[in-house]
Amino acid sequence: MRKDFYGKLVDMYAGQELTEELTAELEQEAMSDPELSHEMFTLRKTVELLHADAGAEFTAESHQRILLQMQMAGAEIESPDQESAPWQYHLPIQS
């Protein structure tokens, strides 16, 4: 029960969701518990890094590559606008 309670507090600590009083109490408790201290430090750093990351860039080319991979895996995908892929060339029909 105690470990579960501290786990929830550490999650809130990592997201900086605790009041100053609770933060101070938890940090005081972490001084005598190296495992708790390590968990608090690493989880907070992880959350900070995730918030600082801009994320992956998703372009039209990325979208086409994903669709191509899905089709190669056997998925039947119908595009609502029936656009052709940018790597396909349209040749004129000669009679």
PyMOL commands that set and color helices and strands:
alter all, ss='L'
color gray80, all
select helices_A, chain A and resi 2-14+20-31+34-52+60-72
alter helices_A, ss='H'
color red, helices_A
deselect
rebuild
show_as cartoon
